[in-house]
Amino acid sequence: MVSATVPETSAPPLAQQRHPAALWTLFRSEMWERFSYYGMRALLVLYLVKAAGYAREDALDVYAVYTGLVYLAPIAGGWIADRWLGFRKAILIGAIVMMFGHAAMAFPSLLKPALGLLIVGNGFFKPNISSLVGRQYGENDPRRDAGFTIFYMGINLGALLSPLVAGSLGEKIAWHWGFASAAVGMAFGLAQFIIGQERFGTSGLPPGREAPSHLLPRDWLHVGVLSLSAIAVVYAVLAILPVATTAWNAIPLQIKIGLPVAAVAWILFSAGRSGGTRDFELVASIVVLGLFNVFFWMGFEQAGGTMNLFADKLTDRVILGWQIPTSYFQAVNPWAILLLGPVLSAFWTRMDSSPRALTSPAKMAIGMIILGLGFVILAIAQQRADRLGMVGPLWLTAVYVVHTIGELCISPVGLSMVTKVCPPRMAGLMMGVWFGSFGVANYLAGTLESLLQGSGIPLYRFLVGSSIGPGVLLLALVPLLKRWMHGRA
């Protein structure tokens, strides 16, 4: 599993300065936050099926709603940070609320409030820490892409450790120990961010604040009050949820589809009204790429749902008498990123300095096609499992490695692209929109199996087409998107 911002001062040339010290604080904070998120994700579906008595379909529905809202909430969190809180206060609130949520996951009776707190906390944290990374670099700073690659390595270092620690504790000792370890990880991330505050200078402060560069006592009071208020908000939402669900189900499908369309139209209108045709085209390019992003992550996020269950039920996990915990397969992806990330980064650097340089949309299209090739392998593995009962662990391992190569073509590239392309005044909002595409994708990832029931189309064969087809279409749209981006990405 992360602001075309103009910082207060332009960064010196690459040869004259290393990456800003703030990057390493953000690296460590994000690493521990992702440790907590992926540790919880590795256990959630398994816990619901094995311990909480959920049917497979119901567990996947919970996973779909949770992961969907986790990535939709950043739209609101980014917008609030842009207008009132600033990135730094929003990140602190998000970290504290997520720490509450992970701690609550250790108690079975608090499952729903815990998930609610994690959704709210991620909404404040996720878009704003990525935007704050972008804020450390000047508009044309050549270190920006490399900085996001380093930041992305932090994400995956946390994702690598979490299944090994939280997964082992949850599956081998007790589920609540695994969830509690995620809370400890989030506490470490919060501590890293607080300790490194002086490295941020004046970046990420509330709008209009120029001095002093540190948070004031009233800022910390806001952080504390809003963090505690999140608990009351979650319980209030849970109290009205049955009524709200009934009302939502009564709304015609056309209106449900129209709501996100209207939201996107409002964003495009706001960009055009304030910044003219140029800003409209910049924002439109992000929106279009966000639609393709949905197709990629709809497939990729099968990792925490159907692929997790494939590892549990259809994979022979016994090696020399030792049974590999199911959650360990979640570590293959971050392992592959840490090994292949520097290689692919060097390849892109060499390509980008040659006449054959690829634009960000072209790299993302290649990533989608590679994802589809991974599902070709998984579709064959599913056929073998249907015939033989189980398949060896190398099948799923190979799929994760191929998917990782696709991810490296689209995920860090997409994060960097948003920070380079979007108008500075819409930095948090557009990062939230970008993560919102992850939310739609995660919801579809969890519900896709049930949606395809009765269609006669096997899940993984469908995902071959839904990955490669949009990838080819995106390649065809590259010239148009390049024009809309005005050479920024």
C-alpha positions in Angstrom: 0.0 0.0 0.0 0.4 7.4 -0.5 0.6 18.4 -3.3 2.0 20.1 -6.1 3.4 22.3 -3.4 5.7 25.3 -3.5 7.6 25.4 -0.2 8.7 28.6 1.5 12.1 28.4 -0.1 13.4 26.7 -3.2 15.7 23.8 -2.7 19.3 24.1 -3.9 20.5 21.9 -6.8 20.8 18.2 -6.1 24.6 18.3 -6.0 24.5 20.9 -3.3 22.1 19.4 -0.8 20.9 16.0 0.4 17.3 15.2 1.0 15.7 17.4 3.7 16.1 16.1 7.3 12.3 16.3 7.6 12.0 13.4 5.0 13.5 11.0 7.5 11.1 12.0 10.2 8.2 11.4 7.8 9.8 8.2 6.6 9.8 6.8 10.2 6.4 8.1 11.0 4.8 6.5 7.9 6.8 3.3 8.4 5.2 2.7 11.8 1.8 3.8 10.7 1.9 1.3 7.8 3.2 -1.3 10.3 0.0 -0.9 12.2 -2.3 -0.7 9.2 -0.9 -3.8 7.4 -0.6 -5.8 10.6 -4.3 -5.2 11.2 -5.2 -5.9 7.6 -3.3 -9.2 7.6 -5.4 -10.4 10.5 -8.8 -8.9 9.9 -10.4 -11.3 7.4 -8.8 -14.3 9.1 -10.0 -13.2 12.5 -13.5 -12.6 11.3 -13.8 -16.1 9.6 -11.8 -18.1 12.2 -12.7 -16.5 15.5 -15.7 -14.2 15.1 -17.9 -16.7 13.3 -18.4 -14.6 10.1 -19.2 -16.4 6.8 -16.6 -15.8 4.0 -18.9 -13.4 2.1 -19.8 -11.4 5.3 -16.1 -11.1 6.2 -15.2 -9.9 2.8 -18.0 -7.4 3.0 -16.6 -6.0 6.3 -13.2 -5.8 4.7 -14.6 -4.0 1.7 -16.5 -1.4 3.7 -13.6 -0.8 6.1 -10.8 -0.5 3.5 -13.1 1.5 1.2 -13.9 4.1 3.9 -10.3 4.1 5.1 -9.3 5.6 1.7 -12.4 7.7 1.1 -12.0 9.5 4.4 -8.8 11.3 3.2 -10.9 13.5 0.9 -12.5 15.2 4.0 -9.2 15.0 5.9 -7.2 16.7 3.2 -9.9 19.4 2.6 -10.0 20.2 6.4 -6.2 20.4 6.6 -6.1 22.8 3.5 -8.6 25.2 5.1 -8.2 25.1 8.9 -5.8 22.7 10.5 -2.7 22.5 8.3 -0.9 19.3 7.6 0.9 18.9 10.9 -2.1 19.2 13.3 -4.1 16.9 11.0 -1.3 14.3 11.1 -1.1 14.4 14.9 -4.9 14.0 15.2 -4.9 11.1 12.8 -2.1 9.3 14.5 -3.7 9.6 18.0 -7.1 8.5 16.8 -5.6 5.5 14.9 -3.7 4.5 18.1 -7.0 4.5 19.9 -8.6 2.4 17.2 -5.8 -0.2 17.1 -5.9 -0.5 20.9 -9.7 -1.0 20.8 -9.2 -3.9 18.2 -7.7 -5.9 21.0 -11.2 -6.1 22.6 -13.7 -8.2 20.5 -16.7 -6.2 21.8 -15.2 -3.0 20.4 -14.8 -4.2 16.8 -17.1 -1.7 15.2 -16.0 1.4 17.2 -12.4 0.4 16.5 -12.9 0.2 12.8 -14.6 3.6 12.9 -11.7 5.2 14.7 -9.2 3.7 12.2 -11.3 5.2 9.4 -11.4 8.7 10.9 -7.8 8.6 11.9 -6.6 7.6 8.5 -8.6 10.3 6.9 -6.6 12.9 8.8 -3.2 11.2 8.6 -2.8 9.6 5.1 -3.3 12.5 2.7 -1.5 15.1 4.8 1.7 13.2 5.5 2.1 12.6 1.8 1.4 16.3 1.1 3.9 17.3 3.8 6.6 15.2 2.0 5.9 17.2 -1.2 6.1 20.5 0.8 9.8 19.8 1.5 10.8 20.3 -2.1 10.6 23.2 -4.6 8.4 23.0 -7.6 11.1 21.9 -10.0 13.4 20.2 -7.4 14.9 17.1 -9.1 15.1 15.3 -5.8 11.3 15.1 -5.5 10.7 11.7 -7.2 13.7 10.2 -5.4 12.3 11.6 -2.1 9.0 9.9 -2.7 10.7 6.6 -3.6 12.5 6.8 -0.2 9.2 7.6 1.5 7.6 4.6 -0.3 10.4 2.4 1.0 9.4 3.4 4.5 5.8 2.4 3.8 7.0 -1.1 2.7 9.5 -1.6 5.5 6.5 -1.2 7.9 4.4 -3.5 5.7 7.2 -6.1 5.8 7.5 -6.1 9.5 3.8 -6.1 10.3 2.7 -9.6 9.1 5.8 -11.1 10.8 5.1 -9.5 14.1 1.4 -8.9 14.3 0.6 -12.0 12.1 2.7 -14.3 14.3 1.3 -12.9 17.5 -2.3 -13.0 16.2 -2.2 -16.5 14.6 0.1 -18.3 17.0 -0.6 -16.7 20.4 -3.9 -14.8 20.5 -5.8 -12.5 18.1 -5.8 -9.6 20.6 -2.0 -9.7 20.9 -1.7 -9.2 17.2 -4.1 -6.2 17.2 -2.4 -4.7 20.3 1.0 -4.8 18.5 -0.5 -2.6 15.8 -1.4 -0.1 18.5 2.2 -0.1 19.8 3.5 0.5 16.3 1.2 3.5 15.9 2.4 4.9 19.2 6.0 4.6 17.9 5.0 6.5 14.7 3.3 9.3 16.7 6.4 9.6 18.9 8.6 9.9 15.8 6.5 12.7 14.4 6.4 14.7 17.6 10.2 14.3 18.2 11.0 15.5 14.7 8.8 18.6 14.8 11.6 21.1 14.6 12.7 19.7 11.2 9.6 20.9 9.4 10.4 24.6 9.7 7.2 26.5 8.7 5.9 23.8 6.4 2.6 22.2 7.2 1.4 24.8 9.7 -2.2 26.0 9.7 -3.1 28.3 6.8 -1.9 31.8 7.2 0.6 31.0 9.9 4.1 32.3 9.1 5.6 32.5 12.5 6.5 30.9 14.8 7.5 27.7 13.1 6.5 25.4 15.9 3.0 24.5 17.1 1.6 26.8 19.8 -0.1 25.6 23.0 -3.5 26.3 21.5 -2.6 24.0 18.6 -1.9 21.2 21.0 -5.2 21.9 22.7 -7.0 21.6 19.4 -5.2 18.3 18.7 -6.2 16.9 22.0 -9.8 18.0 21.9 -10.4 16.9 18.3 -8.7 13.6 18.9 -11.0 12.8 21.9 -14.0 14.2 20.0 -13.4 11.5 17.3 -14.5 8.8 19.8 -17.9 10.6 20.4 -18.3 11.1 16.6 -17.7 7.4 15.9 -20.3 6.3 18.5 -22.8 8.8 17.3 -22.4 7.5 13.7 -22.8 3.9 14.9 -26.0 4.9 16.8 -27.6 6.3 13.7 -26.1 3.8 11.3 -29.1 1.5 11.1 -31.4 4.4 10.1 -28.8 5.9 7.8 -28.4 2.5 6.1 -32.1 2.1 5.6 -32.3 5.6 4.1 -29.3 5.0 1.8 -30.8 1.7 0.5 -33.9 3.7 -0.4 -32.0 6.1 -2.6 -32.3 5.3 -6.3 -29.2 3.9 -7.9 -29.0 6.9 -10.3 -28.6 9.3 -7.4 -26.0 7.1 -5.7 -23.9 7.2 -8.9 -24.6 10.9 -9.4 -23.2 11.9 -6.0 -19.5 11.1 -6.7 -20.0 12.5 -10.2 -21.3 15.7 -8.7 -18.4 15.8 -6.3 -15.8 15.5 -9.1 -17.7 18.1 -11.1 -17.5 20.5 -8.2 -13.8 20.0 -7.8 -13.2 20.6 -11.5 -15.4 23.7 -11.4 -13.6 25.1 -8.4 -10.2 24.5 -10.2 -11.4 26.2 -13.4 -13.0 29.1 -11.6 -10.0 30.0 -9.5 -7.2 29.1 -11.8 -8.6 29.1 -15.3 -8.1 26.6 -18.1 -4.6 25.5 -17.0 -5.7 24.5 -13.4 -8.8 22.8 -14.8 -6.7 20.6 -17.1 -4.2 19.9 -14.3 -6.9 18.7 -11.9 -8.8 16.9 -14.7 -5.6 14.8 -15.5 -5.5 13.7 -11.8 -9.2 12.8 -11.9 -8.8 10.7 -15.0 -5.7 8.9 -13.7 -7.7 8.3 -10.5 -10.3 6.4 -12.5 -7.6 4.1 -13.9 -6.1 3.9 -10.4 -9.4 2.3 -9.3 -9.0 -0.6 -11.7 -5.4 -1.3 -10.6 -6.1 -1.4 -6.9 -9.4 -3.3 -7.3 -7.1 -6.1 -8.4 -4.1 -5.5 -6.2 -6.1 -5.3 -3.0 -7.3 -8.9 -3.4 -4.2 -9.5 -1.4 -5.9 -8.8 1.9 -9.1 -10.6 0.9 -9.5 -13.5 -1.5 -5.8 -14.0 -1.9 -5.4 -14.2 1.9 -8.1 -16.9 1.9 -6.4 -18.6 -1.0 -3.3 -18.8 1.0 -5.2 -20.2 4.0 -7.4 -22.8 2.3 -5.8 -23.6 -1.1 -2.1 -23.3 -0.5 0.1 -26.1 0.9 1.9 -24.2 3.6 3.8 -27.1 5.2 7.6 -27.0 4.7 9.7 -29.6 6.5 7.0 -30.1 9.0 6.5 -26.4 9.8 3.3 -24.7 8.7 3.8 -21.2 7.4 1.3 -18.8 9.0 -1.1 -17.5 6.4 -0.3 -13.9 7.2 3.3 -14.4 6.2 2.3 -14.3 2.6 1.5 -10.6 3.1 5.2 -10.0 3.6 6.1 -11.1 0.1 5.0 -7.9 -1.4 7.1 -5.5 0.8 10.1 -7.9 0.6 9.9 -7.7 -3.2 9.5 -3.9 -3.1 12.6 -3.5 -0.9 14.6 -5.7 -3.2 13.2 -4.5 -6.6 12.5 -0.9 -5.7 16.1 0.4 -6.1 16.5 -1.6 -9.3 13.4 -0.2 -10.9 14.1 3.3 -9.5 17.5 3.2 -11.2 15.9 2.0 -14.4 13.4 4.8 -14.5 16.1 7.4 -13.7 18.1 6.1 -16.7 15.0 6.1 -18.9 13.9 9.5 -17.8 17.3 11.0 -18.9 17.1 9.5 -22.3 15.0 10.4 -25.4 12.8 7.4 -24.6 11.6 8.9 -21.3 8.1 7.8 -20.3 5.5 10.1 -18.8 3.8 9.2 -15.5 0.6 8.0 -17.3 2.6 5.7 -19.5 4.4 4.2 -16.5 1.1 3.7 -14.8 -0.4 2.0 -17.8 2.5 -0.5 -17.9 1.9 -1.2 -14.2 -1.7 -2.1 -14.9 -0.7 -4.5 -17.7 1.8 -6.2 -15.5 -0.8 -6.6 -12.8 -3.0 -8.4 -15.3 -0.1 -10.8 -16.0 0.0 -11.7 -12.4 -3.7 -12.6 -12.5 -3.0 -14.9 -15.4 -0.7 -16.9 -13.0 -3.3 -16.8 -10.3 -6.1 -18.0 -12.6 -4.0 -21.0 -13.6 -3.2 -21.7 -9.9 -7.0 -21.5 -9.1 -7.6 -24.1 -11.8 -5.0 -26.4 -10.4 -6.3 -26.0 -6.9 -9.9 -26.8 -8.1 -8.5 -30.0 -9.6 -5.9 -31.1 -7.0 -7.2 -29.5 -3.8 -4.1 -27.4 -3.1 -1.1 -25.8 -4.9 2.4 -25.1 -3.7 3.4 -21.8 -2.1 5.5 -20.7 -5.1 2.3 -20.0 -7.1 1.1 -17.3 -4.8 4.6 -16.1 -4.2 5.1 -15.6 -7.9 1.8 -13.6 -8.2 2.8 -11.3 -5.3 6.2 -10.6 -7.0 4.7 -9.8 -10.4 2.1 -7.6 -8.7 4.9 -5.8 -6.9 6.6 -4.9 -10.2 3.3 -3.5 -11.4 2.8 -1.6 -8.1 6.3 0.0 -8.4 5.2 1.3 -11.8 2.1 3.0 -10.5 2.1 3.7 -6.8 5.1 5.9 -6.0 4.8 7.4 -9.5 1.2 8.3 -8.8 2.0 9.9 -5.4 4.8 12.0 -6.9 2.6 12.9 -9.9 -0.2 14.4 -7.7 2.3 16.6 -5.8 3.8 17.8 -9.1 0.6 18.4 -11.0 -2.1 19.7 -8.7 -2.4 23.5 -7.9 -0.8 24.3 -4.6 -4.0 25.7 -3.0 -5.7 22.3 -3.6 -2.8 20.2 -2.3 -4.5 18.3 0.6 -7.9 18.0 -1.3 -6.4 16.5 -4.4 -4.2 14.1 -2.4 -7.4 13.1 -0.7 -9.1 12.6 -4.0 -6.2 10.4 -5.1 -6.6 8.3 -2.0 -10.4 8.3 -2.6 -9.8 6.3 -5.7 -8.1 3.7 -3.5 -11.3 3.7 -1.3 -13.5 2.9 -4.3 -11.0 0.2 -5.4 -10.8 -1.3 -1.9 -14.6 -1.6 -1.7 -14.8 -3.2 -5.1 -12.0 -5.5 -4.2 -13.9 -6.8 -1.2 -17.3 -7.2 -3.0 -16.2 -8.3 -6.4 -16.4 -12.0 -5.7 -20.0 -11.7 -4.6 -20.8 -9.4 -7.5 -19.6 -12.0 -10.0 -21.5 -14.8 -8.4 -23.9 -16.3 -11.0 -22.2 -14.7 -13.9 -20.1 -17.7 -14.8 -17.0 -15.5 -14.9 -14.2 -16.7 -12.6 -12.9 -13.9 -10.4 -9.2 -14.1 -11.4 -10.0 -14.3 -15.1 -12.2 -11.2 -14.8 -9.3 -9.4 -13.1 -7.0 -10.3 -16.0 -9.3 -8.3 -18.3 -10.1 -5.5 -15.9 -6.3 -4.8 -15.5 -4.9 -5.3 -19.0 -7.9 -3.7 -20.8 -7.8 -0.3 -18.9 -4.0 -0.4 -19.1 -4.1 -0.5 -22.9 -6.7 2.3 -23.0 -4.6 4.4 -20.7 -1.6 4.0 -23.1 -3.9 5.4 -25.9 -4.7 8.4 -23.7 -1.1 9.3 -22.9 -0.8 12.1 -25.5 -4.0 13.8 -24.2 -2.9 13.6 -20.6 0.6 14.8 -21.4 -1.0 17.9 -22.9 -3.2 18.5 -19.9 -0.3 18.1 -17.5 1.6 20.9 -19.3 4.9 19.0 -19.0 4.8 18.6 -15.2 4.7 14.8 -15.2 
